[in-house]
Amino acid sequence: QVQLVESGGGLVQAGGSLTLSCAASGSIFTINVMGWNRQAPGKQRELVAGITRGGNTNYADSVKDRFTISRDNAKNMVYLQMNSLKPGDTAAYYCAVGRTYTYNYWGQGTQVTVSS
């Protein structure tokens, strides 16, 4: 089992920035991919960004050039730096980890609200 604890969500004005953090614990040797997904009200959950243990990254087109994912393998942490936030980025953001992008474990989510 892997436990995930997210932090860093909140309310920000459009154009602002936030950094999300996620700490993983438990059977972390099973983890290759760490990532962030989000779900807005009435919409399906979608990939935001992911990163492999080796540092290869993957981003949704909607966040490229605005969001940056990073990880600290020694601390079992993954981060999402979000810049130039838009009201359309408003959603619950979920940390997820697994051997592949078919994630096995999910966090409880942290709310990000961007006001116009």
Rosetta blueprint (number, residue, H / E / L):
1 Q L
2 V E
3 Q E
4 L E
5 V E
6 E E
7 S E
8 G L
9 G L
10 G E
11 L E
12 V E
13 Q E
14 A L
15 G L
16 G L
17 S L
18 L E
19 T E
20 L E
21 S E
22 C E
23 A E
24 A E
25 S E
26 G E
27 S L
28 I H
29 F H
30 T H
31 I L
32 N L
33 V E
34 M E
35 G E
36 W E
37 N E
38 R E
39 Q E
40 A L
41 P L
42 G L
43 K L
44 Q L
45 R L
46 E E
47 L E
48 V E
49 A E
50 G E
51 I E
52 T E
53 R L
54 G L
55 G L
56 N L
57 T E
58 N E
59 Y E
60 A L
61 D L
62 S L
63 V L
64 K L
65 D L
66 R L
67 F E
68 T E
69 I E
70 S E
71 R E
72 D E
73 N L
74 A L
75 K L
76 N L
77 M E
78 V E
79 Y E
80 L E
81 Q E
82 M E
83 N L
84 S L
85 L L
86 K L
87 P H
88 G H
89 D H
90 T L
91 A E
92 A E
93 Y E
94 Y E
95 C E
96 A E
97 V E
98 G E
99 R L
100 T L
101 Y L
102 T L
103 Y L
104 N L
105 Y E
106 W E
107 G L
108 Q L
109 G L
110 T E
111 Q E
112 V E
113 T E
114 V E
115 S E
116 S L
